[in-house]
Amino acid sequence: MPHPLAEALVRWFREQGRDYPWRRTTNPWAILVSEVMLQQTTIPTVLGRYEAWMQQFPTPAALAAADEQTALRSWEGLGYYRRVRSLRSAAIAIVERFGGRFPTEEADIRALPGIGDYTVGAVLSFAYNRPAPLVDANVSRVFSRLFNDRTPVDSPAGRKAHWAKAAELVHATEPRAYNSALMELGQTICTSGNPRCALCPIREWCAAEQPETLPVKLPKKEVTRLEHCDILCLTPQGLLLEQQGENARHAGMYRLPRRSEAEVAGLEHLADQTYSVTRYKVTRRLYRAASGTATREGERFVPLAALPQTPLASPDRKIIARFLHGK
């Protein structure tokens, strides 16, 4: 028999669960795409992109057939571009190994490129309604409070304990609704800072003495400040851009070329741009370069008409638009 806590969560979700497009389908490809998009990206941002992206790539075969540049460009604004490269690798594997049909066996799903424990649990429960555990930041926060557990949630011991609890409590016959409820509880009720305990559907099982002090996390890594000098070189051939190498964070994408401080000395300073990438605070100092600037390996002039289809990280596209189009 399912635990009464699990039953209470399912009832609450039936009444209070939010409507998202990925909750209206049991298509495993659509589920996988939504879960990859939602990793480290907010729900409102994903809501603005998900349905259009699925129209562009409605099947694994559609993404597998696209070249990497098209895939990267489609992901622009969602960040963490390694995700779409992994998703494309998974699509190619589905086409090559399973004839384009999404696998149904856990071992086959787990063997796809870029698929981890959470994603396996999400596909099995949301697409196939199988009792598979899953743990994300919201679930960890709920479990920390539910069991009054002060083990750091981002420690190996904390992760192991929460995955064990997730496996123990998952609803045997309603895992789709149960896992959705558990995640939504963390998003809407058992929130960080000030949980709304009076509205919690499982408060009678909660052992938290000071819920606002949970979860406990390991000390944060210090923010690292980085600076680099880039050039804006525009000629009749187009804009000079550098394609990033295979081992770069944004592999395959383009960026404004970088130069040393000595190399930009004497050039017109156009602007400074500050942006954040994970634990890095980056300052870009942008300079206008002469049309006769020599190109380097990986650099080429991209026609302005091709820029909309050229994959660029958001900071690059913003500053380019600012100086090319005054936006």
Secondary structure, 3 states (H helix, E strand, C coil): CCCHHHHHHHHHHHHHCCCCHHHCCCCHHHHHHHHHHHCCCCHHHHHCCHHHHHHHCCCHHHHHHCCHHHHHHHCCCCCCCHHHHHHHHHHHHHHHHHCCCCCCCHHHHHCCCCCCHHHHHHHHHHHCCCCCCCCCHHHHHHHHHHCCCCCCCCCHHHHHHHHHHHHHHCCCCCHHHHHHHHHHHHHHCCCCCCCCHHHCCCHHHCCCCCHHHCCCCCCCCCCEEEEEEEEECEECCEEEEEECCCCCCCCCCEECCEECHHHHCCCEEEEEEEEEECCEEEEEEEEECCCCCCCCCCEEEECHHHHHHCCECHHHHHHHHHHHHCC
